[in-house]
């Protein structure tokens, strides 16, 4: 055998070994990449299971004689708008709870215009109220001059269900009761992960002029990336005043641009009514499920009726109202343990438990009644 023959064989052997090594290396890299990108379905399911359990009341503070210390007091509730059923229902329930205790709550009905909020504060000052509550998304800093006048007149200023717990406290309010919208976003991300087995392409409909929307969306985005790295989420902002005119067209446009969308998440469930026509027009009815948040009765009814809404994270309107009233009374009565956020459990509704919400659904049904008796006992009623 010649030297050149040996050299050629050695070269072929070297090249073959190199090719094999490269093939093995590529295969191993692929395995490791797949492992790194695999969705954590167990963690996602654990979160879904946690919030599918019926909530149980736990006292958020020490008991006190609410009727005695609240006698003769008046609170004006100024909701962000009376046009959203869930927000309006919270205000009405706060009024009912106040009647049970024995003090006055009045509601300043409005259509979400800042000038109307200002008029509400001026009304509270002029009519001898003890406090004004900016409820459902009004940021106190936006009304700083009016709230300074309220403080000067001796009113306490409350802000309820207005921001995410991640926000810095607004110094223009005496009592701030945010909600963990961030947790809602995480639960929805876990749900979408389980339902798509880690292959979600989600269209998220938000509304940036409602303050908690961005923390809510960002938490959804981050949790989805953590639980389901191969999934995708697209965010579309539709201002509150434009829901009825722009949600449908925005959804239609996105569905046409991206036929791979397999889940829609309107971050507030009242948006769902404007998503449904877009699904019909694009021929997607029954093909793209909707998961959302709030527990508004007409949306819960959509679940029962087998429409495209398949999941709604509910927050009991009665629980919200009692948590808010409890905090307001603790402040006005100088009890000394006023909470720093709303005590409102989150609860997942699906077709598996939707009958518990009533037929037709009710704002207060489905969550059990431990909070009703629990707060009565807490207040000495």
NUFISE-902993 format. One record per residue (C-alpha): residue number from 1; x, y, z. Coordinates in pm, 1 decimal. Each point is the difference from the previous one (the first is absolute). Layout:
# residues N
- nr,u,v,w
- NUM,X,Y,Z
...
***
This chain:
# residues 381
- nr,u,v,w
- 1,0.0,0.0,0.0
- 2,139.1,336.9,-93.6
- 3,33.8,292.5,231.2
- 4,-257.7,196.6,-199.5
- 5,-249.2,-288.1,32.0
- 6,42.5,-5.0,377.2
- 7,-40.4,375.0,9.9
- 8,-324.1,-10.3,-199.0
- 9,-144.9,-271.2,227.8
- 10,100.2,193.6,310.3
- 11,-156.0,314.7,-141.0
- 12,-326.4,-181.1,-78.4
- 13,-2.9,-152.7,347.7
- 14,63.9,341.3,155.9
- 15,-273.0,160.5,-205.7
- 16,-242.3,-280.3,85.7
- 17,79.8,34.8,369.6
- 18,-44.7,373.8,-19.5
- 19,-335.1,-38.0,-175.2
- 20,-114.9,-249.7,263.6
- 21,112.3,229.8,278.3
- 22,-182.1,293.1,-158.6
- 23,-315.3,-210.5,-42.8
- 24,10.6,-109.0,364.9
- 25,70.4,353.3,112.4
- 26,-292.1,135.9,-202.1
- 27,-230.8,-271.5,132.7
- 28,101.5,67.3,360.0
- 29,-42.7,373.8,-49.5
- 30,-345.3,-63.3,-139.1
- 31,-90.4,-215.7,299.7
- 32,124.5,260.4,246.1
- 33,-176.9,281.6,-188.5
- 34,-325.2,-196.8,1.7
- 35,35.3,-64.8,371.4
- 36,71.6,367.7,63.4
- 37,-301.4,110.9,-203.8
- 38,-248.3,-259.2,128.9
- 39,-309.4,146.2,162.2
- 40,-33.7,-54.1,374.5
- 41,-346.5,-150.9,-18.9
- 42,10.8,-131.7,357.6
- 43,66.0,345.4,145.2
- 44,-269.4,151.7,-221.0
- 45,-253.8,-263.1,105.2
- 46,85.8,48.4,367.0
- 47,-85.2,369.5,-25.9
- 48,-325.0,-72.6,-183.1
- 49,-94.5,-254.3,267.4
- 50,78.1,246.5,280.9
- 51,-241.0,260.7,-135.0
- 52,-266.5,-254.5,-87.4
- 53,-53.5,-70.4,372.0
- 54,-296.8,173.4,166.3
- 55,129.2,295.3,210.4
- 56,-48.0,1.9,377.9
- 57,-30.1,319.9,207.3
- 58,278.7,99.7,237.7
- 59,-43.2,311.8,214.6
- 60,217.2,284.1,-138.0
- 61,20.9,178.7,335.7
- 62,-123.1,13.7,357.8
- 63,-375.1,15.1,75.2
- 64,-169.5,331.5,85.4
- 65,-346.6,147.8,58.5
- 66,-62.3,141.5,-346.8
- 67,-355.4,121.7,59.5
- 68,98.8,207.3,302.6
- 69,301.2,172.5,-151.7
- 70,-155.1,61.9,-344.3
- 71,-328.6,149.2,120.5
- 72,-72.3,324.6,-184.8
- 73,292.6,-28.2,-243.7
- 74,-25.7,49.1,-377.9
- 75,225.7,-123.9,-281.8
- 76,-26.6,99.1,-366.6
- 77,114.4,-266.0,-248.9
- 78,122.8,139.5,-332.8
- 79,46.8,-294.1,-242.2
- 80,228.9,33.7,-301.0
- 81,-313.8,-43.7,-212.2
- 82,-352.6,-123.1,53.7
- 83,-2.5,-149.0,-351.1
- 84,193.2,-317.3,93.0
- 85,-242.5,-243.3,167.6
- 86,257.8,-145.3,237.9
- 87,113.8,341.2,127.6
- 88,-356.0,121.2,39.2
- 89,-95.9,-316.5,187.6
- 90,286.3,41.7,249.6
- 91,-120.2,351.3,80.5
- 92,-359.4,-118.9,43.8
- 93,111.2,-281.7,228.7
- 94,205.5,242.8,211.6
- 95,-319.8,198.5,45.9
- 96,-187.2,-315.0,109.0
- 97,273.5,-101.3,243.8
- 98,-1.1,348.7,152.8
- 99,-375.6,-33.1,54.2
- 100,61.4,-324.1,189.4
- 101,248.5,176.4,228.0
- 102,-207.1,316.8,37.6
- 103,177.9,282.6,-179.5
- 104,-43.8,177.1,-333.5
- 105,174.8,-70.7,-329.7
- 106,-96.6,202.3,-305.4
- 107,116.0,-72.7,-355.9
- 108,107.6,273.3,-240.3
- 109,-108.5,-148.3,-331.7
- 110,201.6,110.6,-300.7
- 111,120.9,-96.5,-347.4
- 112,372.2,-3.0,71.0
- 113,73.7,368.0,-64.9
- 114,259.8,162.7,230.4
- 115,-217.5,311.2,23.7
- 116,-273.8,-220.9,145.6
- 117,239.7,-138.8,262.1
- 118,90.3,356.1,96.4
- 119,-369.1,84.6,37.8
- 120,-41.2,-301.6,228.1
- 121,278.7,112.6,231.3
- 122,-144.4,352.0,9.3
- 123,-340.7,-145.6,85.5
- 124,149.7,-200.3,289.1
- 125,170.1,312.0,139.0
- 126,-312.3,214.2,-30.2
- 127,-230.9,-256.5,159.7
- 128,185.1,-95.1,315.8
- 129,129.4,-345.6,-90.2
- 130,259.1,-164.2,221.1
- 131,185.6,-163.6,-287.1
- 132,13.7,-40.3,-375.6
- 133,101.5,-327.7,-165.7
- 134,150.2,5.4,-351.5
- 135,-86.2,-350.4,-113.9
- 136,80.9,-221.8,-296.1
- 137,299.6,168.1,-161.8
- 138,11.7,372.2,81.1
- 139,354.4,105.2,89.7
- 140,-5.6,247.4,291.8
- 141,302.5,192.3,-129.9
- 142,-204.0,102.0,-304.9
- 143,-237.4,187.6,231.1
- 144,256.6,139.1,242.6
- 145,-141.3,355.7,26.8
- 146,-352.8,-123.8,64.9
- 147,118.3,-256.4,254.7
- 148,206.7,267.2,175.4
- 149,-322.1,198.3,34.3
- 150,-175.5,-309.6,134.3
- 151,270.7,-48.2,260.7
- 152,-23.4,368.1,92.3
- 153,-372.0,-51.8,58.8
- 154,72.2,-293.4,230.3
- 155,-89.8,-288.8,-233.7
- 156,194.4,-323.1,-13.1
- 157,94.6,-115.0,-350.3
- 158,-13.6,-366.5,-100.5
- 159,112.7,-166.4,-324.5
- 160,-145.2,-347.0,-57.9
- 161,65.6,-264.9,-267.9
- 162,196.3,265.6,-185.6
- 163,350.5,-133.6,-66.6
- 164,216.0,-307.9,21.8
- 165,174.3,-79.8,329.3
- 166,334.8,69.0,-170.4
- 167,-71.1,375.4,-23.5
- 168,152.1,244.6,247.0
- 169,-264.4,131.2,242.7
- 170,-163.3,320.9,-121.7
- 171,48.5,270.7,268.6
- 172,-321.2,175.1,-104.4
- 173,-210.7,-278.0,160.0
- 174,-15.1,-90.3,368.2
- 175,-99.2,-363.1,-59.1
- 176,109.3,-186.7,-311.5
- 177,-151.0,-339.3,-82.1
- 178,165.8,-141.9,-313.0
- 179,-58.9,-347.4,-137.9
- 180,256.2,-251.9,-125.0
- 181,-72.1,28.6,-370.3
- 182,349.6,-142.2,-41.8
- 183,-117.7,-326.1,152.7
- 184,-295.5,-5.5,-239.8
- 185,243.2,23.6,-290.9
- 186,201.3,-291.8,135.8
- 187,-307.6,-219.8,43.5
- 188,-111.1,70.6,-356.4
- 189,347.3,-84.9,-130.4
- 190,-9.7,-328.4,190.3
- 191,-344.6,-76.9,-139.6
- 192,99.8,70.2,-359.8
- 193,311.9,-212.5,44.9
- 194,-200.6,-301.7,119.2
- 195,-265.1,37.7,-267.8
- 196,246.5,26.2,-290.2
- 197,254.4,-243.0,147.3
- 198,263.5,269.4,-20.2
- 199,-66.6,108.3,-358.4
- 200,-206.2,315.2,43.5
- 201,-30.6,285.5,-246.0
- 202,-201.4,248.4,205.0
- 203,-166.4,324.7,-96.0
- 204,-32.7,217.3,311.9
- 205,-243.9,292.0,-9.3
- 206,89.1,268.8,253.9
- 207,-100.3,354.5,84.8
- 208,290.5,214.9,113.1
- 209,-208.5,287.7,133.6
- 210,-109.7,-232.0,282.6
- 211,309.2,11.2,226.3
- 212,34.8,-369.1,98.4
- 213,-1.0,-113.5,-362.5
- 214,373.1,23.1,-63.4
- 215,113.5,-184.3,317.7
- 216,-270.4,-257.4,-77.4
- 217,125.0,-47.9,-357.5
- 218,367.3,-1.6,99.0
- 219,-59.3,-268.2,262.9
- 220,-188.3,-209.6,-257.1
- 221,282.7,41.0,-250.1
- 222,271.1,-86.2,253.9
- 223,-182.0,-302.3,141.9
- 224,-76.7,-134.8,-347.5
- 225,368.0,29.2,-92.5
- 226,94.1,-183.2,321.5
- 227,-253.7,-281.2,-28.3
- 228,-18.8,-29.7,-377.7
- 229,314.7,131.1,-174.9
- 230,-120.3,-100.6,-346.8
- 231,-325.2,195.0,34.1
- 232,-68.3,343.0,-145.5
- 233,-214.6,291.2,120.3
- 234,-104.4,314.9,-186.4
- 235,-142.7,300.8,187.1
- 236,-253.6,241.1,-150.6
- 237,-102.3,316.0,186.0
- 238,-360.2,121.8,-35.6
- 239,-92.3,307.1,210.8
- 240,-295.0,-41.8,234.4
- 241,-218.6,245.1,-192.2
- 242,60.5,-194.0,-324.4
- 243,-86.0,-353.4,111.8
- 244,-331.1,-7.6,-188.0
- 245,148.3,129.0,-325.3
- 246,359.4,-122.4,-15.2
- 247,33.2,-336.8,176.1
- 248,-181.6,-184.0,-278.5
- 249,206.1,156.2,-280.4
- 250,326.2,-47.5,191.5
- 251,-70.7,-369.2,55.6
- 252,-106.4,-49.1,-363.2
- 253,316.9,165.4,-127.0
- 254,227.0,-211.5,219.4
- 255,-175.5,-325.7,-87.4
- 256,41.0,74.0,-369.3
- 257,365.3,96.4,40.1
- 258,83.5,-303.1,215.0
- 259,-214.7,-309.0,-74.2
- 260,198.6,-192.6,263.3
- 261,-161.2,179.3,295.1
- 262,-151.2,-272.5,219.7
- 263,-108.5,189.1,314.6
- 264,-147.2,342.0,77.0
- 265,32.1,169.5,339.1
- 266,-207.2,318.0,47.6
- 267,146.0,119.7,328.3
- 268,-340.8,117.4,126.4
- 269,-288.6,-231.7,-73.9
- 270,-250.3,264.1,-114.5
- 271,223.7,32.5,-307.3
- 272,-102.7,-350.3,-106.0
- 273,-331.5,115.4,-145.5
- 274,195.5,196.3,-263.1
- 275,237.6,-287.6,-76.1
- 276,-278.0,-243.5,-91.9
- 277,-113.5,184.4,-317.0
- 278,360.2,6.6,-122.8
- 279,19.9,-377.3,32.2
- 280,-324.9,-36.9,-193.7
- 281,106.0,232.0,-281.3
- 282,336.8,-174.9,-43.5
- 283,-155.8,-346.3,10.5
- 284,172.2,-85.6,329.1
- 285,-304.3,-56.8,222.3
- 286,54.5,-315.7,203.3
- 287,366.6,-17.3,-100.3
- 288,177.3,251.8,225.1
- 289,-85.4,-15.5,371.8
- 290,-14.8,308.0,223.8
- 291,130.5,22.0,357.0
- 292,-51.5,316.8,201.7
- 293,-49.6,163.4,342.2
- 294,-265.4,164.3,222.3
- 295,-290.7,-245.9,29.8
- 296,-260.8,229.6,-155.3
- 297,-329.8,-196.6,-14.4
- 298,-73.4,36.4,-372.9
- 299,348.3,-132.1,-76.8
- 300,-43.0,-291.4,240.5
- 301,-322.7,-76.4,-186.1
- 302,205.7,-23.6,-319.8
- 303,193.1,-287.3,158.6
- 304,-323.3,-180.3,87.7
- 305,-142.1,53.0,-347.1
- 306,304.6,-152.2,-166.0
- 307,121.3,317.8,-167.3
- 308,366.6,67.3,-67.0
- 309,64.4,117.8,356.6
- 310,127.5,-309.8,180.7
- 311,153.1,147.9,316.5
- 312,-55.5,308.6,214.1
- 313,195.5,80.8,316.7
- 314,-264.7,134.6,234.5
- 315,37.5,246.4,283.3
- 316,-310.2,6.2,215.5
- 317,-159.0,341.3,-22.5
- 318,-146.6,-51.6,347.5
- 319,342.2,-92.0,138.0
- 320,156.5,308.3,-161.1
- 321,-271.8,225.8,140.8
- 322,35.2,-140.5,351.5
- 323,378.5,17.1,-10.8
- 324,-18.4,364.3,-109.3
- 325,-262.4,96.7,257.6
- 326,194.2,-182.0,272.1
- 327,314.7,199.2,-79.0
- 328,-190.8,329.2,-19.1
- 329,-165.3,-61.2,336.3
- 330,329.8,-97.9,163.6
- 331,145.2,331.5,-116.3
- 332,-298.0,217.5,92.8
- 333,-33.9,-174.6,337.4
- 334,374.7,19.2,64.9
- 335,22.1,-373.8,68.5
- 336,370.2,0.3,-86.0
- 337,34.7,-301.2,-229.8
- 338,-122.5,129.1,-336.3
- 339,112.1,-242.4,-273.9
- 340,225.3,111.4,-285.8
- 341,-175.3,-194.4,-276.0
- 342,-336.2,-154.4,-75.2
- 343,-65.4,-339.9,148.5
- 344,-158.1,-163.5,-304.7
- 345,65.4,-367.8,-88.5
- 346,19.9,-87.1,-369.8
- 347,-204.3,-296.1,-124.0
- 348,-0.8,-176.4,-337.5
- 349,-336.8,-64.0,-166.4
- 350,-28.3,-255.3,-282.0
- 351,-276.3,-227.1,-127.1
- 352,91.8,-234.9,286.2
- 353,-130.4,235.1,272.0
- 354,-198.3,265.4,-185.6
- 355,-334.6,-125.8,135.2
- 356,106.2,122.9,345.3
- 357,-7.6,358.2,-135.9
- 358,-376.7,-19.6,-54.0
- 359,-215.5,-15.8,-311.5
- 360,10.9,274.5,-105.7
- 361,327.8,72.1,174.8
- 362,15.6,239.0,293.0
- 363,285.3,223.4,116.5
- 364,2.2,-162.6,343.7
- 365,-69.8,-366.1,-71.1
- 366,258.5,-274.0,-32.4
- 367,244.9,122.5,263.0
- 368,-168.6,-157.5,300.6
- 369,-140.9,215.0,280.9
- 370,276.3,-15.4,261.4
- 371,91.1,364.8,-66.1
- 372,-354.1,122.6,72.1
- 373,-27.3,-156.1,344.6
- 374,370.9,61.8,59.7
- 375,-22.3,376.0,-43.7
- 376,-322.1,24.1,203.3
- 377,170.4,-171.5,290.3
- 378,309.0,216.0,-44.0
- 379,-211.9,317.4,19.8
- 380,-209.9,-114.8,295.0
- 381,-326.7,-9.2,-196.3
***
